[in-house]
Amino acid sequence: MLPATSKLCAAISYRHLRNMTGLRRQAAVAISQELSRLVSRSPGPSTWIHQVRRRSSLLSSRLEEKPFSEMEMSYIKQGEEALQKSLRILEDQDDWKTETVVGNGDKVLSKVLPDVGKVFRLEVVVDQPLDTVYGELVDNMEQMGDWNPNVKEVRILEKIGKDTVITHEKAAATPGNIVGPRDFVSVRCSKRRGSTCVLAGMSTTYGAMPEQEGFIRAENGPTCMVLRPLPGSPSQTRLTWLLSIDLKGWLPKTIINQVLSQTQVDFAKHLRQRLARPVPV
């Protein structure tokens, strides 16, 4: 089904390509080729990954909205790349090792990838419908520092189209200042397709946000959060968080692994507390 869909999208987009010139034409061709390559390499994704990939074509969702600058197209492609890489990691179920299991069922898994390093995977169920969780993580992104003690600040630097943003995040100091102040500049891509939402991202460079005094510029990605309604219980949401971070600096791997896995456990706890707060009238 996926190869057939890819061919159909390519055929549909052909008449659009004839009317495109310059950068937009080049970008459309490149994206079409990338989607075809991903299809040929796919070992048989699960249903929800299949759904996201099949409907994530930029040809229909972005290129026809308005012309983008070369830099904007670069950021859009980076967000798509983060999304596709993250999904490929998550669809491979082999070799995940348990890092942490909490009494409420939350768990953190990890694996080492040759081209990425160690990645962490949080699996939790939140007692809130998908729309509520999505709204908090995407629409209220800049408020995360208000409820997550591990985050000092999240600021949107630029919005590109409907799905892509550039952000600057400052991480809060860890207890005992084991890990000093870190910050990140990221490109984020949000996709909502049917009953599945994917929020993907990776580090990028942004001229208006150079390295900040007092912070070590760390790198993240590919990383993503996947939200799906719990089967049979639409008032609950299954959240999967793939985390990949290079904190930079001189830090022992044992400390890094402990900090990152605990960060994911803490995130789930604080997210539940945030979502359980009374809604202002």
N, C-alpha and C positions, 0 to 999 in steps of 0.2 A: 504493500500500500504506500509506504514512504517513498520508494523510487518513483512510482507512478505519479504521486503528488508533486514531487520535485520536477518531473518532466512537464507536468501540466502548468506549474508556476512559470517555468522557463518559457513555455509557449505563449502564455498569457502576457508575459512581460516583454515579448519580442517587439510588439508594435509600439510599446512605450519607449523601448530602447532606440527605435528608429527616429523618434522625435527628441531624443536627448542629445546634448552636445557637451563636449569638454568633460569637466570633473564628474558631473552626475552620470554621464554614460559610462565612464571608467569605473565609478563606484558600483553601479548596477551590475556591470559585467563581473567585477571582482566578487561581489556578494553572491551572485548566482553560481559562480564557480566554487566558492567556498561551501555553499549549501550542498552542491553536488558531491564534493569531496567528502563531506561529513556523512552523507547518505551511504556512499560506497564503503566507508570505514566502519559504519555502525554494526556491532555484533548482534543486534536485536534488542533494542531498548525496551524498558517496561512501558506500560500504557501511558503513564503521566508524562514521562520524558518524551515519548513519541509525540504526544499531543503538543507539547511546548515547541519542540523542534519543527514540527510540521507547519505550525502557524506563526513562526517567528521571522518570516521573511521581511527584510527591510524594504523590499521593492514596493509592497503595498502599504506598509505602516509608516514609512518616513519619506522616501524619495519623492512621493507625489504630494506631500504636504506643502513644501516650499523648498526653494534652493538653499543648500547649506554651503558654508564656506569650506575650504579644504581642511582647516583645523577642526571645525565642527564634525565633518565626516570622519576625521581621524578618531575623535572621541567616541562617536557612535559605533564605529567598527571595533574599538577597544572594548566597549561595553558588551557588544555581541560576542566577542572572543571570550571574555570572562564567563559569559553565560554558557557558551558551548563547552568550554573546557571544564567548567564545574559539573555540568550534566554528565560528561563522559566519566569524570571521577566517581560520581555518585552511582552511576549505573553499574559499575564494577563492584560486585558484592564480595569479592575474594580478598582475603588477607587483612580484614579489619580486626584489630585487637581492642579489647575492652580496657579503657583507661579508668573510668569512674562509673559507678552505678549508685544512684540515690534511692532512698527508701520509697519515694513516690513514683518510681519507674523511670525517671530521667536517666539517661546514660550518655556517656561520651566514649566514642570509639576513635581509633587512629590507625593510620597506615603510612608507610614511607613510599614516596613515588620518586623514581629516578630523576625526573626533570623538574620536580617541584620541591621535594623535601618532605618533611612530616606534615601531614594534614590531620585535622581533627573534625569529628562529625558528631554533632549533638542531635539526639532524637528525643523529642518531648511531645506530650499532648497537653494543649491549653484548653481550659474550660470556657472558651469564648468562640463565637462564630468567626469564620474566616474574614468577613468584612471588617470586624472590629480589630482583629490582629493586624490585618493589612493596613488599615487606616493609621494605626499607631506607629508601625514601622516605616511606612512610606509617606503618608500625608503629614504626619507629625514628627518627621525625622529629626528636625532641629530641636525638638524638646527632649531628646533622649538623655541629655545630660541632667535633666531634672529628676529622673527616676533611676538611672543606672549609675551607681557610684564609680564604676570602672571607666566611665566616659565623662570627661570634663566639658567638652563642647563638640557639637556637630553644626557646621555651617555650610549652607549651599552657596557655592561660589558662582555657579552658572547653570541655567537650565537650557537644554538643547532638545527641541521637539517635545514630544509628549512623554518619552520613556527614559531619557538620559539626563543625568545631572553630574556636575563636578562638585565634590565636597572636600572640606577640610575638617579633620577630626583631631581632637586633642585627647589623649588618654590620660586618665587620672593616675597619680602616683600609686604604686602598690604599697601595702603595709610594710613599714620598715624601709621604704624606698629601695626595695630589692631591685626593681626595674625602674630606672629613672624616667623622666618625662619623655614621652614619645608623641609624635604627631604623624598624620598620614594625609596625603592628597590622593583622592580616589575618583575614578569614573564609575558611576553606578547606572545599571540598566534594570528597569523593572518591567516585567512581562506578566500580563494577566490574561490567561487563556482558559476559558471555561471554568472548571472548578479548581484549577491549579494556578498558583502565583509563584513566580521566581524573581527574587531580588538578587542580582549578581553584581560583582564589582571587582576591581583590581586597581593597583596603584598606577598613577600617571604623573605627568609633569604639567604644571600650569604656571605660566609666566608671572601672573599676578600674585602667586603664593610661593615665593622662594622659601628656603629653609629658614626656620625661625630661631632666634637666639633663645637658648635655654632648653631647646627640644632636639632630640635626635630624630631625624626623618626616617621612620621605619617604612617597610613595604608590605603590602598585603595582596593576596590574590594568586590564583583565582579563588574567589570566595562567593558563596551565595546562601540565601535562605529560601527554602521551598515550603510553601503553605498549601495544605490540602485539607478539606473537610474529613473528619474521621468517618470511615464507612459506617453507615447506620446511625450516625449521631451528628447531624449537621450543626448542632450547637457547640461542637468541639472541633478544634483544629490541630492537625498533626504538623509540627514544625521540625524541619530538618535544617541544621545550620552547618555548612561546610566552611571551616576556618583554616586559612593558610596565611601565616604571618612570618616575616623575617624582621625581628626586633632590632637588628643591627647591634653594634657595640660588642663588648666582651662579656658574654653571659654564658655560663655553663648550660649545656643542653638539658640537664635534669631540672634546672630552675625554669627554663623556658617551657618545657613540657608541663610542669606543674602549674605554672601561671596560666597558660593558655587553656588547659582543661578546666581549671577552676573558674576562669573567666566565663566559660560557656555555662557551667552549672549556675554561677551567680546570675548570669543574664536571664536564664529561665525563671529563677526565683523572683527577680525584680520585675520582669515583664508581667508575671502573674499578679504581683502586688499592684502594679500600675493599672492593669485591666480591671482589677476588682474594685477600684476606687469608685465612689459614687459619681454619677454623671451630673455635672452642673446643670441646674435648671435655667 
